[in-house]
Amino acid sequence: MPEPAALGFRMVERRVASLDRVFQALADPTRRAMLRRLALSERSIGELAAPFKMTFAAASKHVKVLERARLVRRRIEGRSHFCRLEPAPLAAANGWLRFYERYWTEQLDALDAALRAEDAGAVISSGKKGANT
Protein backbone atom coordinates (compact mmCIF):
# COMPACT_ATOMS: atom_id res chain seq x y z
CA MET A 1 0.00 0.00 0.00
CA PRO A 2 1.41 3.46 -0.92
CA GLU A 3 2.49 5.85 1.82
CA PRO A 4 -0.10 8.51 2.79
CA ALA A 5 2.34 11.24 1.72
CA ALA A 6 2.64 9.66 -1.73
CA LEU A 7 -1.14 9.55 -2.05
CA GLY A 8 -1.37 13.23 -1.09
CA PHE A 9 1.30 14.11 -3.64
CA ARG A 10 -0.58 12.26 -6.38
CA MET A 11 -3.80 14.09 -5.49
CA VAL A 12 -2.04 17.46 -5.70
CA GLU A 13 -0.35 16.39 -8.94
CA ARG A 14 -3.74 15.44 -10.43
CA ARG A 15 -5.29 18.75 -9.31
CA VAL A 16 -2.42 20.68 -10.90
CA ALA A 17 -2.72 18.71 -14.15
CA SER A 18 -6.46 19.34 -14.15
CA LEU A 19 -5.92 23.08 -13.65
CA ASP A 20 -3.33 23.06 -16.44
CA ARG A 21 -5.89 21.51 -18.81
CA VAL A 22 -8.46 24.15 -17.83
CA PHE A 23 -6.09 27.04 -18.54
CA GLN A 24 -4.93 25.37 -21.77
CA ALA A 25 -8.56 25.10 -22.90
CA LEU A 26 -9.26 28.71 -21.91
CA ALA A 27 -6.19 29.96 -23.79
CA ASP A 28 -8.01 29.74 -27.12
CA PRO A 29 -10.52 32.52 -27.95
CA THR A 30 -12.74 30.15 -29.97
CA ARG A 31 -13.08 27.80 -27.01
CA ARG A 32 -13.78 30.72 -24.66
CA ALA A 33 -16.54 31.88 -27.01
CA MET A 34 -17.96 28.35 -27.13
CA LEU A 35 -18.02 28.23 -23.33
CA ARG A 36 -19.79 31.58 -23.22
CA ARG A 37 -22.50 30.23 -25.52
CA LEU A 38 -22.77 27.05 -23.45
CA ALA A 39 -23.24 29.16 -20.31
CA LEU A 40 -26.55 30.26 -21.86
CA SER A 41 -27.79 26.80 -22.83
CA GLU A 42 -26.89 23.37 -24.14
CA ARG A 43 -25.80 23.49 -27.80
CA SER A 44 -25.10 21.04 -30.58
CA ILE A 45 -21.60 20.99 -32.00
CA GLY A 46 -23.03 22.38 -35.22
CA GLU A 47 -24.47 25.33 -33.29
CA LEU A 48 -21.10 25.88 -31.61
CA ALA A 49 -19.35 25.80 -35.01
CA ALA A 50 -21.77 28.17 -36.80
CA PRO A 51 -20.49 31.59 -35.60
CA PHE A 52 -16.94 30.64 -36.62
CA LYS A 53 -17.84 29.20 -40.03
CA MET A 54 -15.86 26.08 -39.17
CA THR A 55 -16.55 22.45 -39.97
CA PHE A 56 -18.09 20.00 -37.56
CA ALA A 57 -14.70 18.26 -37.36
CA ALA A 58 -12.88 21.46 -36.40
CA ALA A 59 -15.52 22.33 -33.80
CA SER A 60 -15.38 18.79 -32.47
CA LYS A 61 -11.61 19.15 -31.91
CA HIS A 62 -12.25 22.25 -29.81
CA VAL A 63 -14.96 20.41 -27.89
CA LYS A 64 -12.56 17.52 -27.22
CA VAL A 65 -10.10 19.95 -25.60
CA LEU A 66 -12.94 21.34 -23.48
CA GLU A 67 -13.98 17.79 -22.56
CA ARG A 68 -10.42 16.83 -21.53
CA ALA A 69 -10.46 19.86 -19.23
CA ARG A 70 -13.86 18.65 -17.96
CA LEU A 71 -15.38 22.02 -18.86
CA VAL A 72 -17.92 20.41 -21.19
CA ARG A 73 -19.96 17.24 -21.15
CA ARG A 74 -21.13 15.77 -24.47
CA ARG A 75 -24.37 13.88 -24.93
CA ILE A 76 -25.05 11.94 -28.13
CA GLU A 77 -28.59 11.58 -29.45
CA GLY A 78 -28.64 9.67 -32.70
CA ARG A 79 -26.27 11.55 -34.99
CA SER A 80 -26.43 14.76 -32.97
CA HIS A 81 -23.83 15.68 -30.36
CA PHE A 82 -24.98 18.09 -27.65
CA CYS A 83 -22.67 19.86 -25.23
CA ARG A 84 -23.31 21.48 -21.89
CA LEU A 85 -21.11 23.49 -19.60
CA GLU A 86 -19.61 21.85 -16.51
CA PRO A 87 -18.82 24.79 -14.19
CA ALA A 88 -16.79 23.02 -11.45
CA PRO A 89 -13.41 23.29 -13.23
CA LEU A 90 -14.06 27.00 -13.80
CA ALA A 91 -14.67 27.39 -10.07
CA ALA A 92 -11.32 25.70 -9.38
CA ALA A 93 -9.55 28.06 -11.81
CA ASN A 94 -11.32 31.02 -10.22
CA GLY A 95 -10.14 29.85 -6.79
CA TRP A 96 -6.56 29.71 -8.05
CA LEU A 97 -6.81 33.22 -9.50
CA ARG A 98 -8.44 34.62 -6.35
CA PHE A 99 -5.33 33.70 -4.37
CA TYR A 100 -3.48 36.34 -6.42
CA GLU A 101 -6.28 38.90 -6.14
CA ARG A 102 -4.82 40.05 -2.81
CA TYR A 103 -1.53 40.84 -4.54
CA TRP A 104 -3.25 42.82 -7.30
CA THR A 105 -5.39 44.69 -4.78
CA GLU A 106 -2.36 45.59 -2.64
CA GLN A 107 -0.47 46.83 -5.70
CA LEU A 108 -3.40 48.91 -6.92
CA ASP A 109 -3.96 50.33 -3.42
CA ALA A 110 -0.29 51.34 -3.23
CA LEU A 111 -0.52 53.01 -6.66
CA ASP A 112 -3.69 54.84 -5.58
CA ALA A 113 -1.99 56.08 -2.40
CA ALA A 114 1.05 57.27 -4.35
CA LEU A 115 -1.11 59.13 -6.88
CA ARG A 116 -3.17 60.75 -4.12
CA ALA A 117 0.01 61.84 -2.32
CA GLU A 118 1.38 63.27 -5.57
CA ASP A 119 -1.89 65.13 -6.20
CA ALA A 120 -1.95 66.47 -2.64
CA GLY A 121 1.66 67.65 -3.01
CA ALA A 122 0.81 69.41 -6.28
CA VAL A 123 -2.17 71.19 -4.67
CA ILE A 124 -0.06 72.34 -1.72
CA SER A 125 2.77 73.61 -3.91
CA SER A 126 0.38 75.44 -6.26
CA GLY A 127 -1.34 77.03 -3.25
CA LYS A 128 1.99 78.34 -1.92
CA LYS A 129 2.92 79.87 -5.28
CA GLY A 130 -0.43 81.66 -5.48
CA ALA A 131 -0.04 83.10 -1.97
CA ASN A 132 3.36 84.64 -2.74
CA THR A 133 2.38 86.39 -5.97
mmCIF file of the C-alpha atoms, coordinates in Angstrom:
data_MODEL
# 
_entry.id   MODEL 
# 
loop_
_atom_site.group_PDB 
_atom_site.id 
_atom_site.type_symbol 
_atom_site.label_atom_id 
_atom_site.label_alt_id 
_atom_site.label_comp_id 
_atom_site.label_asym_id 
_atom_site.label_entity_id 
_atom_site.label_seq_id 
_atom_site.pdbx_PDB_ins_code 
_atom_site.Cartn_x 
_atom_site.Cartn_y 
_atom_site.Cartn_z 
_atom_site.occupancy 
_atom_site.B_iso_or_equiv 
_atom_site.pdbx_formal_charge 
_atom_site.auth_seq_id 
_atom_site.auth_comp_id 
_atom_site.auth_asym_id 
_atom_site.auth_atom_id 
_atom_site.pdbx_PDB_model_num 
ATOM 1   C CA . MET A 1 1   ? 0.000   0.000  0.000   1.00 0.00 ? 1   MET A CA 1 
ATOM 2   C CA . PRO A 1 2   ? 1.411   3.456  -0.917  1.00 0.00 ? 2   PRO A CA 1 
ATOM 3   C CA . GLU A 1 3   ? 2.491   5.849  1.816   1.00 0.00 ? 3   GLU A CA 1 
ATOM 4   C CA . PRO A 1 4   ? -0.101  8.505  2.788   1.00 0.00 ? 4   PRO A CA 1 
ATOM 5   C CA . ALA A 1 5   ? 2.345   11.235 1.723   1.00 0.00 ? 5   ALA A CA 1 
ATOM 6   C CA . ALA A 1 6   ? 2.643   9.661  -1.728  1.00 0.00 ? 6   ALA A CA 1 
ATOM 7   C CA . LEU A 1 7   ? -1.137  9.554  -2.054  1.00 0.00 ? 7   LEU A CA 1 
ATOM 8   C CA . GLY A 1 8   ? -1.368  13.228 -1.085  1.00 0.00 ? 8   GLY A CA 1 
ATOM 9   C CA . PHE A 1 9   ? 1.297   14.114 -3.641  1.00 0.00 ? 9   PHE A CA 1 
ATOM 10  C CA . ARG A 1 10  ? -0.583  12.256 -6.377  1.00 0.00 ? 10  ARG A CA 1 
ATOM 11  C CA . MET A 1 11  ? -3.804  14.091 -5.492  1.00 0.00 ? 11  MET A CA 1 
ATOM 12  C CA . VAL A 1 12  ? -2.042  17.455 -5.702  1.00 0.00 ? 12  VAL A CA 1 
ATOM 13  C CA . GLU A 1 13  ? -0.353  16.392 -8.942  1.00 0.00 ? 13  GLU A CA 1 
ATOM 14  C CA . ARG A 1 14  ? -3.743  15.444 -10.433 1.00 0.00 ? 14  ARG A CA 1 
ATOM 15  C CA . ARG A 1 15  ? -5.289  18.747 -9.314  1.00 0.00 ? 15  ARG A CA 1 
ATOM 16  C CA . VAL A 1 16  ? -2.415  20.679 -10.897 1.00 0.00 ? 16  VAL A CA 1 
ATOM 17  C CA . ALA A 1 17  ? -2.722  18.714 -14.150 1.00 0.00 ? 17  ALA A CA 1 
ATOM 18  C CA . SER A 1 18  ? -6.462  19.343 -14.153 1.00 0.00 ? 18  SER A CA 1 
ATOM 19  C CA . LEU A 1 19  ? -5.923  23.075 -13.646 1.00 0.00 ? 19  LEU A CA 1 
ATOM 20  C CA . ASP A 1 20  ? -3.326  23.060 -16.438 1.00 0.00 ? 20  ASP A CA 1 
ATOM 21  C CA . ARG A 1 21  ? -5.885  21.514 -18.810 1.00 0.00 ? 21  ARG A CA 1 
ATOM 22  C CA . VAL A 1 22  ? -8.463  24.149 -17.834 1.00 0.00 ? 22  VAL A CA 1 
ATOM 23  C CA . PHE A 1 23  ? -6.089  27.036 -18.541 1.00 0.00 ? 23  PHE A CA 1 
ATOM 24  C CA . GLN A 1 24  ? -4.934  25.374 -21.768 1.00 0.00 ? 24  GLN A CA 1 
ATOM 25  C CA . ALA A 1 25  ? -8.560  25.098 -22.896 1.00 0.00 ? 25  ALA A CA 1 
ATOM 26  C CA . LEU A 1 26  ? -9.259  28.713 -21.911 1.00 0.00 ? 26  LEU A CA 1 
ATOM 27  C CA . ALA A 1 27  ? -6.193  29.964 -23.789 1.00 0.00 ? 27  ALA A CA 1 
ATOM 28  C CA . ASP A 1 28  ? -8.011  29.741 -27.117 1.00 0.00 ? 28  ASP A CA 1 
ATOM 29  C CA . PRO A 1 29  ? -10.520 32.515 -27.954 1.00 0.00 ? 29  PRO A CA 1 
ATOM 30  C CA . THR A 1 30  ? -12.735 30.155 -29.965 1.00 0.00 ? 30  THR A CA 1 
ATOM 31  C CA . ARG A 1 31  ? -13.085 27.799 -27.009 1.00 0.00 ? 31  ARG A CA 1 
ATOM 32  C CA . ARG A 1 32  ? -13.783 30.719 -24.660 1.00 0.00 ? 32  ARG A CA 1 
ATOM 33  C CA . ALA A 1 33  ? -16.542 31.883 -27.012 1.00 0.00 ? 33  ALA A CA 1 
ATOM 34  C CA . MET A 1 34  ? -17.957 28.347 -27.127 1.00 0.00 ? 34  MET A CA 1 
ATOM 35  C CA . LEU A 1 35  ? -18.022 28.230 -23.331 1.00 0.00 ? 35  LEU A CA 1 
ATOM 36  C CA . ARG A 1 36  ? -19.793 31.580 -23.215 1.00 0.00 ? 36  ARG A CA 1 
ATOM 37  C CA . ARG A 1 37  ? -22.503 30.233 -25.524 1.00 0.00 ? 37  ARG A CA 1 
ATOM 38  C CA . LEU A 1 38  ? -22.767 27.051 -23.448 1.00 0.00 ? 38  LEU A CA 1 
ATOM 39  C CA . ALA A 1 39  ? -23.243 29.159 -20.313 1.00 0.00 ? 39  ALA A CA 1 
ATOM 40  C CA . LEU A 1 40  ? -26.550 30.256 -21.862 1.00 0.00 ? 40  LEU A CA 1 
ATOM 41  C CA . SER A 1 41  ? -27.794 26.799 -22.834 1.00 0.00 ? 41  SER A CA 1 
ATOM 42  C CA . GLU A 1 42  ? -26.886 23.369 -24.141 1.00 0.00 ? 42  GLU A CA 1 
ATOM 43  C CA . ARG A 1 43  ? -25.801 23.491 -27.804 1.00 0.00 ? 43  ARG A CA 1 
ATOM 44  C CA . SER A 1 44  ? -25.098 21.041 -30.584 1.00 0.00 ? 44  SER A CA 1 
ATOM 45  C CA . ILE A 1 45  ? -21.600 20.989 -31.998 1.00 0.00 ? 45  ILE A CA 1 
ATOM 46  C CA . GLY A 1 46  ? -23.035 22.385 -35.224 1.00 0.00 ? 46  GLY A CA 1 
ATOM 47  C CA . GLU A 1 47  ? -24.467 25.335 -33.290 1.00 0.00 ? 47  GLU A CA 1 
ATOM 48  C CA . LEU A 1 48  ? -21.100 25.879 -31.609 1.00 0.00 ? 48  LEU A CA 1 
ATOM 49  C CA . ALA A 1 49  ? -19.354 25.802 -35.005 1.00 0.00 ? 49  ALA A CA 1 
ATOM 50  C CA . ALA A 1 50  ? -21.769 28.167 -36.803 1.00 0.00 ? 50  ALA A CA 1 
ATOM 51  C CA . PRO A 1 51  ? -20.485 31.586 -35.598 1.00 0.00 ? 51  PRO A CA 1 
ATOM 52  C CA . PHE A 1 52  ? -16.936 30.639 -36.620 1.00 0.00 ? 52  PHE A CA 1 
ATOM 53  C CA . LYS A 1 53  ? -17.840 29.202 -40.026 1.00 0.00 ? 53  LYS A CA 1 
ATOM 54  C CA . MET A 1 54  ? -15.864 26.075 -39.167 1.00 0.00 ? 54  MET A CA 1 
ATOM 55  C CA . THR A 1 55  ? -16.546 22.455 -39.970 1.00 0.00 ? 55  THR A CA 1 
ATOM 56  C CA . PHE A 1 56  ? -18.088 20.004 -37.563 1.00 0.00 ? 56  PHE A CA 1 
ATOM 57  C CA . ALA A 1 57  ? -14.700 18.256 -37.364 1.00 0.00 ? 57  ALA A CA 1 
ATOM 58  C CA . ALA A 1 58  ? -12.882 21.462 -36.403 1.00 0.00 ? 58  ALA A CA 1 
ATOM 59  C CA . ALA A 1 59  ? -15.520 22.335 -33.797 1.00 0.00 ? 59  ALA A CA 1 
ATOM 60  C CA . SER A 1 60  ? -15.381 18.787 -32.475 1.00 0.00 ? 60  SER A CA 1 
ATOM 61  C CA . LYS A 1 61  ? -11.614 19.145 -31.912 1.00 0.00 ? 61  LYS A CA 1 
ATOM 62  C CA . HIS A 1 62  ? -12.247 22.250 -29.809 1.00 0.00 ? 62  HIS A CA 1 
ATOM 63  C CA . VAL A 1 63  ? -14.962 20.406 -27.886 1.00 0.00 ? 63  VAL A CA 1 
ATOM 64  C CA . LYS A 1 64  ? -12.555 17.519 -27.216 1.00 0.00 ? 64  LYS A CA 1 
ATOM 65  C CA . VAL A 1 65  ? -10.095 19.946 -25.603 1.00 0.00 ? 65  VAL A CA 1 
ATOM 66  C CA . LEU A 1 66  ? -12.938 21.336 -23.484 1.00 0.00 ? 66  LEU A CA 1 
ATOM 67  C CA . GLU A 1 67  ? -13.980 17.786 -22.563 1.00 0.00 ? 67  GLU A CA 1 
ATOM 68  C CA . ARG A 1 68  ? -10.424 16.831 -21.526 1.00 0.00 ? 68  ARG A CA 1 
ATOM 69  C CA . ALA A 1 69  ? -10.461 19.861 -19.230 1.00 0.00 ? 69  ALA A CA 1 
ATOM 70  C CA . ARG A 1 70  ? -13.861 18.650 -17.960 1.00 0.00 ? 70  ARG A CA 1 
ATOM 71  C CA . LEU A 1 71  ? -15.379 22.024 -18.857 1.00 0.00 ? 71  LEU A CA 1 
ATOM 72  C CA . VAL A 1 72  ? -17.919 20.407 -21.193 1.00 0.00 ? 72  VAL A CA 1 
ATOM 73  C CA . ARG A 1 73  ? -19.959 17.245 -21.146 1.00 0.00 ? 73  ARG A CA 1 
ATOM 74  C CA . ARG A 1 74  ? -21.128 15.767 -24.467 1.00 0.00 ? 74  ARG A CA 1 
ATOM 75  C CA . ARG A 1 75  ? -24.371 13.879 -24.934 1.00 0.00 ? 75  ARG A CA 1 
ATOM 76  C CA . ILE A 1 76  ? -25.049 11.939 -28.129 1.00 0.00 ? 76  ILE A CA 1 
ATOM 77  C CA . GLU A 1 77  ? -28.585 11.580 -29.445 1.00 0.00 ? 77  GLU A CA 1 
ATOM 78  C CA . GLY A 1 78  ? -28.639 9.665  -32.704 1.00 0.00 ? 78  GLY A CA 1 
ATOM 79  C CA . ARG A 1 79  ? -26.268 11.546 -34.986 1.00 0.00 ? 79  ARG A CA 1 
ATOM 80  C CA . SER A 1 80  ? -26.425 14.756 -32.967 1.00 0.00 ? 80  SER A CA 1 
ATOM 81  C CA . HIS A 1 81  ? -23.833 15.678 -30.362 1.00 0.00 ? 81  HIS A CA 1 
ATOM 82  C CA . PHE A 1 82  ? -24.975 18.091 -27.648 1.00 0.00 ? 82  PHE A CA 1 
ATOM 83  C CA . CYS A 1 83  ? -22.672 19.863 -25.227 1.00 0.00 ? 83  CYS A CA 1 
ATOM 84  C CA . ARG A 1 84  ? -23.308 21.482 -21.893 1.00 0.00 ? 84  ARG A CA 1 
ATOM 85  C CA . LEU A 1 85  ? -21.106 23.495 -19.596 1.00 0.00 ? 85  LEU A CA 1 
ATOM 86  C CA . GLU A 1 86  ? -19.608 21.850 -16.512 1.00 0.00 ? 86  GLU A CA 1 
ATOM 87  C CA . PRO A 1 87  ? -18.816 24.785 -14.191 1.00 0.00 ? 87  PRO A CA 1 
ATOM 88  C CA . ALA A 1 88  ? -16.793 23.019 -11.453 1.00 0.00 ? 88  ALA A CA 1 
ATOM 89  C CA . PRO A 1 89  ? -13.411 23.292 -13.232 1.00 0.00 ? 89  PRO A CA 1 
ATOM 90  C CA . LEU A 1 90  ? -14.059 27.004 -13.804 1.00 0.00 ? 90  LEU A CA 1 
ATOM 91  C CA . ALA A 1 91  ? -14.666 27.388 -10.072 1.00 0.00 ? 91  ALA A CA 1 
ATOM 92  C CA . ALA A 1 92  ? -11.320 25.704 -9.379  1.00 0.00 ? 92  ALA A CA 1 
ATOM 93  C CA . ALA A 1 93  ? -9.552  28.063 -11.810 1.00 0.00 ? 93  ALA A CA 1 
ATOM 94  C CA . ASN A 1 94  ? -11.318 31.019 -10.219 1.00 0.00 ? 94  ASN A CA 1 
ATOM 95  C CA . GLY A 1 95  ? -10.143 29.850 -6.794  1.00 0.00 ? 95  GLY A CA 1 
ATOM 96  C CA . TRP A 1 96  ? -6.563  29.708 -8.048  1.00 0.00 ? 96  TRP A CA 1 
ATOM 97  C CA . LEU A 1 97  ? -6.813  33.221 -9.498  1.00 0.00 ? 97  LEU A CA 1 
ATOM 98  C CA . ARG A 1 98  ? -8.439  34.625 -6.349  1.00 0.00 ? 98  ARG A CA 1 
ATOM 99  C CA . PHE A 1 99  ? -5.326  33.698 -4.373  1.00 0.00 ? 99  PHE A CA 1 
ATOM 100 C CA . TYR A 1 100 ? -3.483  36.341 -6.416  1.00 0.00 ? 100 TYR A CA 1 
ATOM 101 C CA . GLU A 1 101 ? -6.277  38.898 -6.137  1.00 0.00 ? 101 GLU A CA 1 
ATOM 102 C CA . ARG A 1 102 ? -4.823  40.047 -2.810  1.00 0.00 ? 102 ARG A CA 1 
ATOM 103 C CA . TYR A 1 103 ? -1.534  40.839 -4.540  1.00 0.00 ? 103 TYR A CA 1 
ATOM 104 C CA . TRP A 1 104 ? -3.253  42.823 -7.300  1.00 0.00 ? 104 TRP A CA 1 
ATOM 105 C CA . THR A 1 105 ? -5.386  44.689 -4.781  1.00 0.00 ? 105 THR A CA 1 
ATOM 106 C CA . GLU A 1 106 ? -2.357  45.591 -2.638  1.00 0.00 ? 106 GLU A CA 1 
ATOM 107 C CA . GLN A 1 107 ? -0.465  46.833 -5.702  1.00 0.00 ? 107 GLN A CA 1 
ATOM 108 C CA . LEU A 1 108 ? -3.396  48.914 -6.922  1.00 0.00 ? 108 LEU A CA 1 
ATOM 109 C CA . ASP A 1 109 ? -3.964  50.331 -3.416  1.00 0.00 ? 109 ASP A CA 1 
ATOM 110 C CA . ALA A 1 110 ? -0.291  51.340 -3.231  1.00 0.00 ? 110 ALA A CA 1 
ATOM 111 C CA . LEU A 1 111 ? -0.524  53.010 -6.656  1.00 0.00 ? 111 LEU A CA 1 
ATOM 112 C CA . ASP A 1 112 ? -3.685  54.840 -5.581  1.00 0.00 ? 112 ASP A CA 1 
ATOM 113 C CA . ALA A 1 113 ? -1.995  56.084 -2.396  1.00 0.00 ? 113 ALA A CA 1 
ATOM 114 C CA . ALA A 1 114 ? 1.053   57.266 -4.353  1.00 0.00 ? 114 ALA A CA 1 
ATOM 115 C CA . LEU A 1 115 ? -1.107  59.131 -6.877  1.00 0.00 ? 115 LEU A CA 1 
ATOM 116 C CA . ARG A 1 116 ? -3.168  60.749 -4.117  1.00 0.00 ? 116 ARG A CA 1 
ATOM 117 C CA . ALA A 1 117 ? 0.012   61.841 -2.317  1.00 0.00 ? 117 ALA A CA 1 
ATOM 118 C CA . GLU A 1 118 ? 1.379   63.272 -5.571  1.00 0.00 ? 118 GLU A CA 1 
ATOM 119 C CA . ASP A 1 119 ? -1.890  65.133 -6.205  1.00 0.00 ? 119 ASP A CA 1 
ATOM 120 C CA . ALA A 1 120 ? -1.946  66.472 -2.638  1.00 0.00 ? 120 ALA A CA 1 
ATOM 121 C CA . GLY A 1 121 ? 1.665   67.654 -3.012  1.00 0.00 ? 121 GLY A CA 1 
ATOM 122 C CA . ALA A 1 122 ? 0.807   69.413 -6.275  1.00 0.00 ? 122 ALA A CA 1 
ATOM 123 C CA . VAL A 1 123 ? -2.165  71.190 -4.670  1.00 0.00 ? 123 VAL A CA 1 
ATOM 124 C CA . ILE A 1 124 ? -0.062  72.336 -1.716  1.00 0.00 ? 124 ILE A CA 1 
ATOM 125 C CA . SER A 1 125 ? 2.774   73.613 -3.907  1.00 0.00 ? 125 SER A CA 1 
ATOM 126 C CA . SER A 1 126 ? 0.379   75.443 -6.256  1.00 0.00 ? 126 SER A CA 1 
ATOM 127 C CA . GLY A 1 127 ? -1.335  77.034 -3.248  1.00 0.00 ? 127 GLY A CA 1 
ATOM 128 C CA . LYS A 1 128 ? 1.990   78.336 -1.918  1.00 0.00 ? 128 LYS A CA 1 
ATOM 129 C CA . LYS A 1 129 ? 2.918   79.868 -5.279  1.00 0.00 ? 129 LYS A CA 1 
ATOM 130 C CA . GLY A 1 130 ? -0.428  81.664 -5.476  1.00 0.00 ? 130 GLY A CA 1 
ATOM 131 C CA . ALA A 1 131 ? -0.042  83.103 -1.966  1.00 0.00 ? 131 ALA A CA 1 
ATOM 132 C CA . ASN A 1 132 ? 3.357   84.637 -2.743  1.00 0.00 ? 132 ASN A CA 1 
ATOM 133 C CA . THR A 1 133 ? 2.376   86.386 -5.973  1.00 0.00 ? 133 THR A CA 1 
# 
